[in-house]
Amino acid sequence: MWSVVQRRRTVRSARTQIHAKLGHVRSSWTRLLLPTDARLVPLSLLAGAVVSVALGVGVAHAVPDPTDTLPLSEVKPGMKGYGLTVFSGTTPDRFEIEVISTLHNFRPNQDLILIKTPNHPRLDVARTVAGMSGSPIYLNNKMIGAYAYGWTFGAEAIAGVTPIKSMLEELARPLPKTVAPRGSGPLPAMESSVPRGPGHSARRFSGAPDSYSLPEHAKQLAVRSAPALAAPEGTSLARVSTPILLGGMGSVAVKMAGDMLSPLGLDPVQAGGGKSKPDPSAPTRFVDGGAIGVELVRGDISAMGLGTVTRVSGDKLVAFGHPMLNGGVESLPTAIGRVHWILASQNRSFKIGEAVRPLGALVNDRQAAIVVDQGVKAPVFPMHLGIEGVEGAPKPTWDVEVAHDQFMAPMFAAMALGSAVETTTSERRDMTWRATSRLKIAKYGTVSLIDFGSGNGNPAGAEDFARGRLVRALGMLLNNPWEDVTIERVDTNMRVTFDKEISLLRGAKVLEPEIEVGSPVHIRLELQPQGGTTRGKIEQRTIEVVVPRELAGKDVEIELAPGYEVERPLPTPDSVAELVAMLPNQTFDAESIVATFRLKENGASYKGKLASRLPPGALDTLRPASDSDGPETFASQSQTAIPLKRLVIGRDTVHVQVRQVLK
């Protein structure tokens, strides 16, 4: 299938503007309320007493051992106990464990307890299970930690347990107000005079905002994640991966999810999704050993990371026993999960489940645990897609909510749109589509962006949208270096025709090889339709272009290219306002052809202003003598767009001699 691949801008800042700084955080936890007695935990019920953590002002101190936890020093080989996890439904069930040994300094400042899970009919078959991450483990009815690590291709049901003390230390970390989840307001007992910065940077795109590319963003994150995911030298021990359960996604989107998420330590699995509304029979609060999901997109298309709650402490909890994305302070929606089955695999078994009630937000993602606040609502933005032109389509409208994340939002926006279109337009015949998206940005209004494509035999898919204008715009906005941007909603209308409404530019010819200055040059285009009743028949179209007067006396080269491939000369944005203004004007009309003349002058972009043509010596005047932040220069061009009312592929170059008029 043919699709549009936008070229990199010719006018671009070489500087990577990363201004987000967290500053000094003036909050910490001050006290830990402990129960007066330890409670025994009956089979199939919750385990452990509740621990409350309050955040105050100051520096975090060492976390004391609660009375219902067992210090690591008292954990000995051969001790027997149990764990809690959900094998089916929403209620945790018990499984037996036996301690093998303790690995000291398994991770920086973190030990690991090795256990086996004998004599369990499901675990004997499944062995290490993705989705059990966080399952609380008990000895002498006291919690010792969370099931979190395993061996790939292991022949035994052996797991590694993250000590609960390490997890409680993550729970006790103060969360700075400057990066509190957007839309939730400040968290309790958190005060800071530090101005709010432009989001957190763990998954920020590294590059100028107007150079954003989703595939390049994915590569950058894969490189950053590789060291954290590597197993200790000489072992194949790795954290129990987090299954990302995909629902409603087409085959192209599922492949894209695997390509982009697997290098981050996530395992995308096509396993169905949850309901659009909460299940009235679902629990209303998280419990120790219960299933927890991190929702990246939900609705008609869904993607959820599934794991297990380790310990609930008031409104907060710790889970997983390892990081999900290792991004530090976060703001991702969470939900109570329901487990359908544990699917056994020779490589890594995993739980299949779904979200049954949205609740809380992942607010911290660290080495030993994820931290979730049940009282916080993470920001999401709605996306609506309407498809026209597909007669009898059973589902022409699609609605989803996407997590407001710097990487996940552009990626899942592409997957959601691509999956919907792939499903609705699955006929294997010629097709042309035009998608108009209205992107509403808080404080900055709404911009309209057009994506399109044409091909034979393949419907549009997630990869087409991943390279498109809408996804690039989302990436630019969410990764901008100046301020937090809130996407309020995205509405996309797609018009589909089952014909290949595209023509191939087979050639171009100047009708007058020599013209007088000031006279237009006439160029005959040879266009070959790729579809319709005139398919394959060469059509001729004559266009008229005026040659700039300063090219008199020269042999002029004229470049001809489709409008969607020709980027307008625009100044490098220096603010969100300038970025928003730039978004709909990056290229010319898609259904046009652009004639470009190269001029002898230079142009310059500086502080949001653009001078396309400068007289000699002007750059020396503009360039500051004591500041390296000077204007960015480029070769001047004269560009003329000629509407064709059709999509064209192909490029060509012609020459014309311009005579000098003698006085």
C-alpha positions as CSV (number, residue, x, y, z in Angstrom):
1,M,0.0,0.0,0.0
2,W,1.3,3.4,-0.9
3,S,1.3,5.9,2.0
4,V,2.8,9.3,2.7
5,V,6.2,9.6,4.4
6,Q,6.9,13.2,5.4
7,R,10.4,14.4,4.9
8,R,12.4,16.1,7.5
9,R,12.1,19.8,7.5
10,T,14.8,21.8,5.7
11,V,14.6,24.5,8.3
12,R,15.2,22.9,11.7
13,S,16.8,23.8,15.0
14,A,19.8,21.7,15.7
15,R,19.4,22.4,19.4
16,T,17.6,20.0,21.6
17,Q,15.7,22.1,24.0
18,I,15.3,20.2,27.2
19,H,14.2,22.7,29.9
20,A,12.2,20.5,32.3
21,K,13.9,20.4,35.7
22,L,12.3,19.0,38.8
23,G,14.2,21.4,41.1
24,H,14.4,20.8,44.8
25,V,11.6,18.9,46.4
26,R,10.7,20.0,49.9
27,S,8.5,17.2,50.9
28,S,9.0,13.8,52.6
29,W,7.2,11.3,54.7
30,T,7.1,12.0,58.4
31,R,5.5,9.1,60.1
32,L,4.4,5.5,59.6
33,L,1.3,4.3,61.5
34,L,1.7,0.7,62.5
35,P,-0.9,-1.8,63.7
36,T,-0.8,-2.8,67.3
37,D,-1.1,-6.4,66.5
38,A,-0.4,-8.7,63.6
39,R,-3.4,-10.5,62.1
40,L,-3.5,-14.0,60.8
41,V,-4.6,-14.3,57.2
42,P,-7.2,-17.0,56.3
43,L,-7.1,-18.9,53.0
44,S,-8.4,-17.0,50.0
45,L,-8.7,-13.7,51.9
46,L,-6.7,-10.5,52.3
47,A,-3.4,-10.6,54.0
48,G,-1.6,-8.2,56.3
49,A,-2.6,-5.2,58.3
50,V,-3.0,-1.8,56.7
51,V,0.0,0.6,56.7
52,S,-0.6,4.3,56.3
53,V,2.1,6.5,54.8
54,A,1.8,10.3,55.2
55,L,4.0,12.7,53.2
56,G,5.3,15.8,54.9
57,V,8.1,18.2,54.4
58,G,11.8,17.3,54.8
59,V,14.0,14.4,53.7
60,A,12.8,10.8,53.5
61,H,14.2,8.6,56.3
62,A,14.7,4.9,56.5
63,V,11.5,2.9,56.6
64,P,11.1,0.8,59.8
65,D,9.9,-2.8,59.5
66,P,6.1,-2.9,60.2
67,T,5.1,-5.5,62.8
68,D,3.2,-7.6,60.2
69,T,6.3,-8.0,58.0
70,L,9.2,-10.4,58.4
71,P,12.7,-8.8,58.2
72,L,14.9,-10.3,55.6
73,S,17.4,-11.4,58.3
74,E,14.9,-13.8,59.6
75,V,14.2,-15.5,56.2
76,K,16.0,-18.8,56.1
77,P,16.3,-21.6,53.5
78,G,13.6,-24.3,53.9
79,M,11.0,-22.0,55.5
80,K,7.5,-22.7,54.1
81,G,4.7,-20.2,53.7
82,Y,2.2,-19.1,51.1
83,G,1.4,-16.4,48.5
84,L,-1.8,-14.7,47.3
85,T,-2.7,-14.1,43.7
86,V,-5.8,-14.2,41.5
87,F,-6.0,-17.4,39.4
88,S,-9.6,-16.7,38.2
89,G,-12.0,-13.9,38.8
90,T,-11.2,-11.0,41.2
91,T,-10.6,-12.9,44.5
92,P,-7.0,-13.8,45.5
93,D,-6.3,-17.4,46.2
94,R,-3.5,-19.1,48.1
95,F,-0.5,-21.0,46.7
96,E,2.2,-22.7,48.8
97,I,5.9,-21.5,48.7
98,E,9.2,-22.7,50.1
99,V,12.3,-20.5,50.5
100,I,15.4,-21.6,48.6
101,S,17.9,-18.9,49.5
102,T,18.7,-15.2,49.3
103,L,20.6,-13.4,46.6
104,H,22.4,-10.4,48.2
105,N,22.7,-7.1,46.2
106,F,20.8,-8.6,43.3
107,R,19.9,-5.0,42.3
108,P,21.5,-1.8,43.7
109,N,20.6,-1.7,47.4
110,Q,18.2,-4.6,46.9
111,D,18.3,-8.3,47.7
112,L,16.2,-11.1,46.2
113,I,14.6,-14.1,47.9
114,L,14.5,-17.3,45.8
115,I,11.4,-19.4,46.3
116,K,9.7,-22.4,44.7
117,T,6.0,-22.9,44.4
118,P,5.5,-26.7,44.8
119,N,2.4,-28.8,44.5
120,H,0.1,-26.3,42.8
121,P,-1.8,-27.8,39.8
122,R,-1.6,-24.6,37.7
123,L,1.9,-23.3,38.7
124,D,3.4,-26.8,38.2
125,V,2.4,-26.5,34.6
126,A,2.8,-22.7,34.0
127,R,5.9,-22.3,36.2
128,T,6.9,-18.5,36.2
129,V,3.8,-16.4,35.3
130,A,3.7,-12.9,33.8
131,G,0.9,-11.1,35.6
132,M,1.7,-12.6,39.0
133,S,4.3,-9.8,39.5
134,G,3.5,-8.3,42.9
135,S,1.8,-11.3,44.4
136,P,2.5,-11.0,48.2
137,I,4.5,-13.8,49.8
138,Y,4.2,-14.7,53.5
139,L,6.2,-16.6,56.1
140,N,4.8,-17.2,59.6
141,N,1.8,-15.1,58.5
142,K,4.0,-12.1,57.9
143,M,4.7,-10.5,54.5
144,I,8.2,-10.9,53.2
145,G,7.8,-9.4,49.7
146,A,6.4,-9.8,46.2
147,Y,6.8,-12.5,43.6
148,A,8.6,-10.6,40.9
149,Y,11.4,-12.4,39.0
150,G,11.8,-15.7,37.1
151,W,13.9,-17.6,34.6
152,T,13.0,-17.7,30.9
153,F,12.5,-21.2,29.7
154,G,12.9,-22.5,33.3
155,A,11.9,-26.1,33.8
156,E,11.0,-25.5,37.5
157,A,8.4,-23.3,39.2
158,I,11.1,-21.0,40.7
159,A,10.6,-17.3,41.3
160,G,12.4,-14.3,42.8
161,V,10.8,-12.3,45.6
162,T,11.5,-8.5,46.0
163,P,11.7,-7.8,49.8
164,I,8.8,-5.8,51.2
165,K,11.2,-3.4,52.8
166,S,12.5,-2.3,49.4
167,M,8.9,-1.8,48.2
168,L,7.9,0.2,51.3
169,E,10.9,2.5,50.7
170,E,9.4,3.2,47.2
171,L,6.0,3.9,48.8
172,A,7.7,6.4,51.2
173,R,9.3,8.5,48.5
174,P,7.9,12.0,48.4
175,L,6.1,13.0,45.1
176,P,7.0,16.6,44.1
177,K,4.1,18.8,43.3
178,T,5.8,20.0,40.2
179,V,5.2,16.7,38.5
180,A,2.0,15.7,40.2
181,P,-0.4,13.9,37.8
182,R,-2.0,16.5,35.5
183,G,-5.7,17.0,36.1
184,S,-5.6,15.6,39.6
185,G,-4.5,18.6,41.6
186,P,-1.7,18.4,44.2
187,L,-1.4,15.2,46.2
188,P,-2.2,15.5,50.0
189,A,0.5,17.0,52.2
190,M,2.6,18.1,49.2
191,E,3.8,21.6,49.1
192,S,6.4,23.1,46.8
193,S,7.3,26.6,45.6
194,V,9.0,25.2,42.5
195,P,7.2,26.3,39.3
196,R,5.5,23.5,37.4
197,G,7.8,22.1,34.6
198,P,7.0,20.6,31.2
199,G,6.3,17.1,32.4
200,H,8.7,14.3,33.3
201,S,11.5,13.3,30.9
202,A,11.9,9.5,31.3
203,R,10.1,8.9,28.0
204,R,10.7,12.3,26.4
205,F,11.7,12.4,22.8
206,S,15.2,13.6,22.3
207,G,15.3,16.1,19.5
208,A,13.8,19.3,18.4
209,P,10.0,19.4,18.7
210,D,9.3,19.8,15.0
211,S,11.5,16.8,14.2
212,Y,9.3,14.3,16.1
213,S,9.1,10.8,14.7
214,L,7.2,7.9,16.5
215,P,9.5,5.2,15.1
216,E,12.6,7.2,16.2
217,H,11.0,7.8,19.6
218,A,10.6,4.1,20.0
219,K,14.2,3.4,19.1
220,Q,15.4,6.0,21.6
221,L,13.4,4.4,24.5
222,A,14.7,0.9,23.5
223,V,18.3,2.1,23.9
224,R,17.5,3.7,27.2
225,S,15.7,0.6,28.6
226,A,18.3,-2.0,27.5
227,P,20.6,-1.6,30.6
228,A,17.8,-1.8,33.1
229,L,16.3,-4.9,31.5
230,A,19.6,-6.9,31.2
231,A,19.8,-9.9,33.5
232,P,22.7,-10.1,36.0
233,E,25.8,-11.4,34.3
234,G,25.9,-15.1,33.9
235,T,22.2,-15.7,34.5
236,S,19.0,-15.6,32.6
237,L,17.1,-14.3,35.6
238,A,14.8,-11.5,34.6
239,R,11.8,-9.7,36.1
240,V,8.5,-11.4,35.4
241,S,7.5,-9.4,32.4
242,T,4.3,-7.3,32.4
243,P,1.8,-8.7,29.9
244,I,0.1,-5.9,27.9
245,L,-3.3,-7.3,27.0
246,L,-4.5,-5.9,23.7
247,G,-8.2,-5.8,22.8
248,G,-9.9,-4.8,19.6
249,M,-6.6,-4.3,17.6
250,G,-5.9,-5.4,14.1
251,S,-2.9,-7.6,13.1
252,V,-0.8,-4.6,12.0
253,A,-1.4,-2.8,15.3
254,V,-0.5,-5.9,17.3
255,K,2.8,-6.3,15.3
256,M,3.6,-2.6,15.9
257,A,2.9,-3.1,19.7
258,G,5.3,-6.0,19.7
259,D,8.0,-4.0,17.9
260,M,7.7,-0.9,20.0
261,L,6.9,-2.3,23.5
262,S,8.9,-5.5,23.7
263,P,12.2,-3.6,23.9
264,L,10.8,-1.8,26.9
265,G,10.3,-5.1,28.9
266,L,6.6,-5.4,28.1
267,D,4.9,-8.4,26.4
268,P,2.0,-7.4,24.1
269,V,-0.6,-10.2,23.9
270,Q,-3.8,-10.2,21.9
271,A,-6.2,-11.2,24.6
272,G,-9.3,-9.1,24.4
273,G,-10.3,-6.0,26.4
274,G,-12.6,-4.8,29.1
275,K,-16.0,-3.2,29.0
276,S,-16.4,0.5,28.4
277,K,-18.3,0.9,31.7
278,P,-17.4,-0.5,35.1
279,D,-18.7,-3.9,36.0
280,P,-21.3,-3.3,38.8
281,S,-20.2,-6.6,40.5
282,A,-16.5,-5.7,40.5
283,P,-14.8,-4.8,43.8
284,T,-14.6,-1.1,44.6
285,R,-11.2,-1.1,46.2
286,F,-7.8,-2.8,45.6
287,V,-6.8,-5.6,48.0
288,D,-3.5,-7.4,48.7
289,G,-3.1,-10.1,46.1
290,G,-5.8,-8.7,43.8
291,A,-5.3,-8.1,40.1
292,I,-4.4,-4.6,39.0
293,G,-4.2,-3.2,35.5
294,V,-2.4,-0.1,34.1
295,E,-4.6,1.1,31.3
296,L,-2.8,2.7,28.4
297,V,-5.9,2.9,26.1
298,R,-9.4,1.9,26.8
299,G,-12.8,1.7,25.0
300,D,-13.4,0.1,21.6
301,I,-9.6,-0.4,21.5
302,S,-7.7,-1.4,24.7
303,A,-4.3,-2.0,26.0
304,M,-3.6,-2.8,29.7
305,G,-0.6,-3.9,31.7
306,L,-1.6,-6.6,34.1
307,G,0.0,-7.4,37.5
308,T,-0.8,-8.0,41.2
309,V,-1.2,-5.8,44.2
310,T,1.3,-6.5,46.9
311,R,0.3,-4.2,49.8
312,V,-2.5,-1.7,50.3
313,S,-1.6,1.2,52.6
314,G,-4.5,3.5,53.1
315,D,-5.3,5.1,49.7
316,K,-2.0,4.0,48.3
317,L,-0.5,0.7,47.4
318,V,2.6,-1.0,46.0
319,A,2.5,-3.6,43.3
320,F,4.5,-5.6,40.7
321,G,7.7,-5.9,42.8
322,H,9.6,-4.4,39.8
323,P,9.2,-1.4,37.6
324,M,6.7,-1.3,34.7
325,L,8.5,1.3,32.6
326,N,11.0,2.5,35.2
327,G,10.0,6.1,34.5
328,G,10.0,7.5,38.1
329,V,7.1,9.9,38.8
330,E,4.2,8.9,36.5
331,S,0.5,9.5,35.8
332,L,-1.1,6.5,34.2
333,P,-4.7,5.2,34.7
334,T,-5.1,2.0,36.8
335,A,-8.0,-0.4,37.2
336,I,-9.2,-3.3,39.2
337,G,-8.6,-6.4,37.0
338,R,-10.3,-9.7,36.5
339,V,-8.3,-12.8,35.6
340,H,-9.8,-15.3,33.1
341,W,-7.0,-17.9,32.9
342,I,-3.3,-18.5,33.2
343,L,-2.0,-19.6,29.8
344,A,1.0,-21.9,30.1
345,S,4.0,-21.5,27.8
346,Q,7.4,-23.0,27.4
347,N,8.9,-19.4,27.3
348,R,6.9,-17.4,29.8
349,S,3.4,-18.1,30.9
350,F,1.0,-15.2,31.5
351,K,-2.4,-14.3,32.9
352,I,-5.2,-13.4,30.6
353,G,-7.6,-10.8,32.1
354,E,-9.4,-7.5,31.6
355,A,-10.2,-4.3,33.5
356,V,-13.5,-4.2,35.3
357,R,-13.4,-0.9,37.2
358,P,-11.2,2.1,36.6
359,L,-9.6,3.2,39.9
360,G,-6.6,5.4,40.8
361,A,-3.4,6.1,39.0
362,L,0.2,4.8,38.8
363,V,2.1,7.8,40.4
364,N,5.6,6.3,40.8
365,D,7.4,3.6,38.8
366,R,10.7,2.5,40.5
367,Q,13.2,-0.4,40.7
368,A,11.3,-2.3,43.5
369,A,7.7,-1.5,42.8
370,I,5.1,0.6,41.2
371,V,3.2,3.0,43.5
372,V,-0.6,3.6,42.9
373,D,-2.8,6.2,44.5
374,Q,-6.5,5.1,44.6
375,G,-7.6,8.7,45.2
376,V,-5.9,10.2,42.1
377,K,-7.4,10.3,38.6
378,A,-4.8,10.2,35.8
379,P,-5.4,12.4,32.7
380,V,-6.7,10.8,29.5
381,F,-8.1,12.3,26.3
382,P,-10.9,11.0,24.2
383,M,-10.6,10.1,20.6
384,H,-13.5,9.6,18.2
385,L,-13.3,8.2,14.7
386,G,-16.1,8.3,12.1
387,I,-15.7,6.4,8.8
388,E,-17.7,7.3,5.7
389,G,-18.0,5.6,2.4
390,V,-18.0,1.9,3.5
391,E,-21.4,0.6,2.7
392,G,-22.8,-1.8,5.3
393,A,-20.0,-1.3,7.7
394,P,-21.1,-2.9,11.0
395,K,-19.2,-0.3,13.1
396,P,-18.5,3.0,11.4
397,T,-17.7,4.9,14.6
398,W,-15.1,4.2,17.2
399,D,-14.4,5.8,20.6
400,V,-11.4,5.3,22.9
401,E,-9.6,7.1,25.8
402,V,-5.8,7.4,25.6
403,A,-3.4,7.9,28.5
404,H,-1.8,11.3,28.4
405,D,1.8,10.0,28.0
406,Q,4.7,11.4,26.0
407,F,5.3,8.1,24.1
408,M,2.2,5.9,24.8
409,A,-0.3,8.6,23.5
410,P,1.1,9.0,20.0
411,M,1.7,5.2,19.7
412,F,-1.7,4.1,20.9
413,A,-3.4,6.9,18.9
414,A,-1.9,5.4,15.8
415,M,-2.8,1.9,16.8
416,A,-6.4,2.8,17.7
417,L,-7.1,4.7,14.4
418,G,-5.2,2.1,12.4
419,S,-7.1,-0.8,13.9
420,A,-10.5,0.8,13.4
421,V,-9.8,1.6,9.8
422,E,-8.2,-1.8,9.1
423,T,-11.3,-3.5,10.5
424,T,-13.8,-1.3,8.7
425,T,-12.1,-1.1,5.4
426,S,-10.8,-4.7,5.2
427,E,-11.7,-5.3,1.5
428,R,-8.7,-6.3,-0.5
429,R,-9.2,-3.9,-3.4
430,D,-8.1,-0.4,-4.5
431,M,-8.8,2.2,-1.9
432,T,-8.1,5.9,-1.2
433,W,-8.7,7.5,2.2
434,R,-8.6,11.1,3.5
435,A,-8.7,11.6,7.3
436,T,-9.4,15.1,8.7
437,S,-8.5,15.3,12.4
438,R,-9.5,18.1,14.7
439,L,-7.0,18.3,17.6
440,K,-8.3,20.3,20.6
441,I,-5.5,21.7,22.8
442,A,-6.2,23.3,26.1
443,K,-5.5,27.1,26.0
444,Y,-4.5,26.9,22.4
445,G,-7.7,26.1,20.6
446,T,-8.3,23.5,17.8
447,V,-6.1,22.7,14.8
448,S,-7.1,20.6,11.7
449,L,-4.8,18.1,10.2
450,I,-5.2,16.0,7.1
451,D,-3.8,12.5,6.6
452,F,-4.4,10.4,3.5
453,G,-3.3,7.4,1.6
454,S,-4.0,5.2,-1.4
455,G,-3.1,1.7,-2.4
456,N,-4.2,-1.5,-3.9
457,G,-5.2,-4.6,-2.0
458,N,-4.4,-3.4,1.5
459,P,-6.5,-1.3,3.9
460,A,-5.0,1.6,5.8
461,G,-3.4,0.5,9.1
462,A,-1.6,1.6,12.2
463,E,1.8,2.1,10.4
464,D,0.2,4.7,8.0
465,F,-1.0,6.7,11.0
466,A,2.3,6.3,12.9
467,R,3.9,8.4,10.1
468,G,1.0,10.7,9.7
469,R,0.4,14.4,10.7
470,L,-1.9,13.7,13.6
471,V,0.4,11.3,15.4
472,R,3.4,13.6,14.7
473,A,1.5,16.6,16.1
474,L,0.6,14.7,19.3
475,G,4.3,13.7,19.7
476,M,5.4,17.3,19.1
477,L,3.0,18.7,21.6
478,L,3.5,16.2,24.4
479,N,7.3,16.3,24.1
480,N,7.7,20.0,23.8
481,P,10.4,21.5,26.0
482,W,8.4,24.6,27.2
483,E,5.3,23.6,29.2
484,D,2.8,20.9,29.9
485,V,0.2,20.6,27.1
486,T,-3.2,19.1,27.7
487,I,-4.9,17.4,24.8
488,E,-8.6,17.8,25.4
489,R,-9.9,15.6,22.6
490,V,-9.3,14.3,19.0
491,D,-12.1,13.9,16.5
492,T,-11.2,12.3,13.2
493,N,-13.5,11.9,10.2
494,M,-12.3,9.5,7.4
495,R,-13.7,9.4,3.9
496,V,-13.1,6.3,2.0
497,T,-13.5,5.6,-1.7
498,F,-12.8,2.1,-3.2
499,D,-10.7,3.4,-6.0
500,K,-7.1,4.3,-6.4
501,E,-7.5,8.0,-6.7
502,I,-3.9,8.7,-7.5
503,S,-1.8,9.5,-10.5
504,L,1.8,8.8,-11.3
505,L,3.9,11.7,-12.5
506,R,5.5,10.0,-15.6
507,G,7.3,13.1,-16.8
508,A,7.3,16.9,-17.3
509,K,8.4,19.0,-20.2
510,V,8.9,22.8,-20.7
511,L,6.9,24.0,-23.7
512,E,9.1,27.1,-24.2
513,P,12.7,26.2,-23.5
514,E,13.5,29.9,-23.5
515,I,11.4,32.7,-22.1
516,E,11.7,36.4,-21.4
517,V,12.0,37.6,-17.8
518,G,8.6,38.3,-16.3
519,S,6.9,35.8,-18.6
520,P,5.4,32.6,-17.2
521,V,6.9,29.2,-18.1
522,H,4.4,26.6,-19.3
523,I,5.1,23.0,-18.2
524,R,3.3,20.0,-19.5
525,L,2.8,17.2,-17.0
526,E,2.2,13.6,-18.0
527,L,0.0,11.9,-15.4
528,Q,-1.0,8.3,-15.4
529,P,-4.0,7.4,-13.3
530,Q,-3.6,4.4,-11.1
531,G,-7.3,3.7,-10.8
532,G,-10.7,4.6,-12.2
533,T,-12.1,4.3,-15.7
534,T,-8.9,6.0,-17.2
535,R,-6.5,3.7,-15.4
536,G,-3.2,3.4,-17.1
537,K,-4.0,6.0,-19.8
538,I,-1.6,8.9,-20.0
539,E,-3.2,12.3,-19.3
540,Q,-1.6,15.6,-20.1
541,R,-2.0,18.7,-17.9
542,T,-0.3,22.0,-18.6
543,I,0.6,24.2,-15.6
544,E,1.8,27.8,-15.6
545,V,4.6,29.1,-13.3
546,V,6.0,32.6,-13.0
547,V,9.8,32.7,-12.8
548,P,11.2,35.3,-10.3
549,R,12.7,38.3,-12.1
550,E,16.1,38.0,-10.4
551,L,16.7,34.8,-12.3
552,A,17.0,36.7,-15.6
553,G,19.9,35.7,-17.7
554,K,20.2,32.3,-16.1
555,D,19.5,28.6,-16.8
556,V,16.8,27.9,-14.2
557,E,16.1,24.5,-12.7
558,I,12.5,23.9,-11.6
559,E,11.8,21.1,-9.2
560,L,8.3,19.6,-9.3
561,A,7.0,17.6,-6.4
562,P,3.7,16.7,-4.7
563,G,2.5,19.2,-2.2
564,Y,2.5,16.8,0.7
565,E,6.2,16.2,0.2
566,V,7.2,19.9,0.1
567,E,7.7,21.5,3.4
568,R,7.1,25.2,3.8
569,P,10.0,27.3,5.1
570,L,8.9,28.0,8.7
571,P,10.7,29.4,11.7
572,T,11.8,27.0,14.4
573,P,9.2,27.3,17.1
574,D,10.2,28.8,20.4
575,S,7.0,28.3,22.3
576,V,3.9,26.1,22.3
577,A,1.9,28.9,20.7
578,E,4.3,29.0,17.8
579,L,4.3,25.2,17.6
580,V,0.5,25.0,17.5
581,A,0.5,27.7,14.7
582,M,3.0,25.7,12.7
583,L,1.2,22.3,12.9
584,P,-1.4,22.7,10.0
585,N,1.0,24.6,7.8
586,Q,4.1,22.3,7.6
587,T,3.4,21.3,4.0
588,F,1.4,22.4,1.0
589,D,-2.0,21.2,-0.1
590,A,-1.8,17.4,-0.5
591,E,-3.6,17.5,-3.9
592,S,-1.3,20.0,-5.5
593,I,2.1,20.0,-7.2
594,V,4.7,22.5,-6.1
595,A,7.3,24.2,-8.4
596,T,10.4,25.2,-6.6
597,F,13.1,27.7,-7.8
598,R,16.4,28.0,-5.9
599,L,17.4,31.6,-5.5
600,K,20.9,33.0,-5.0
601,E,20.0,34.8,-1.7
602,N,20.0,33.2,1.8
603,G,17.2,33.1,4.3
604,A,17.3,33.0,8.1
605,S,15.1,31.9,11.0
606,Y,15.6,33.6,14.4
607,K,13.5,33.9,17.5
608,G,10.3,32.7,15.8
609,K,10.7,35.0,12.8
610,L,11.5,34.0,9.2
611,A,13.1,36.1,6.5
612,S,13.0,34.0,3.3
613,R,15.3,36.3,1.4
614,L,18.1,38.6,2.8
615,P,20.3,41.1,1.1
616,P,24.1,40.6,1.2
617,G,25.6,41.5,4.6
618,A,22.3,41.1,6.4
619,L,23.4,38.0,8.2
620,D,26.4,39.7,9.7
621,T,24.2,42.3,11.1
622,L,21.8,39.8,12.6
623,R,24.5,37.5,14.1
624,P,25.2,38.6,17.7
625,A,28.9,39.1,18.5
626,S,28.8,37.7,22.0
627,D,26.0,35.1,21.8
628,S,26.1,31.7,20.1
629,D,22.3,31.7,19.8
630,G,22.3,33.3,16.4
631,P,20.0,33.0,13.3
632,E,19.7,29.7,11.4
633,T,20.4,30.1,7.7
634,F,19.1,28.3,4.7
635,A,19.1,28.6,0.9
636,S,16.3,30.8,-0.3
637,Q,13.6,29.3,-2.5
638,S,10.6,30.5,-4.4
639,Q,7.7,28.0,-4.2
640,T,4.5,28.0,-6.2
641,A,1.7,25.5,-5.5
642,I,-0.6,24.5,-8.4
643,P,-3.9,22.7,-7.4
644,L,-4.5,19.5,-9.3
645,K,-7.4,18.1,-7.2
646,R,-5.8,14.7,-7.2
647,L,-3.1,12.9,-5.3
648,V,0.1,12.6,-7.2
649,I,3.2,10.4,-6.6
650,G,6.6,11.0,-8.3
651,R,8.9,13.9,-8.8
652,D,10.7,15.5,-11.8
653,T,13.0,18.4,-12.7
654,V,12.9,20.7,-15.8
655,H,15.1,23.6,-17.0
656,V,14.3,26.9,-18.7
657,Q,16.5,29.6,-20.1
658,V,15.4,33.1,-18.9
659,R,16.4,35.9,-21.3
660,Q,17.5,39.2,-19.9
661,V,15.4,42.1,-21.2
662,L,17.7,44.8,-22.7
663,K,16.8,48.5,-22.2
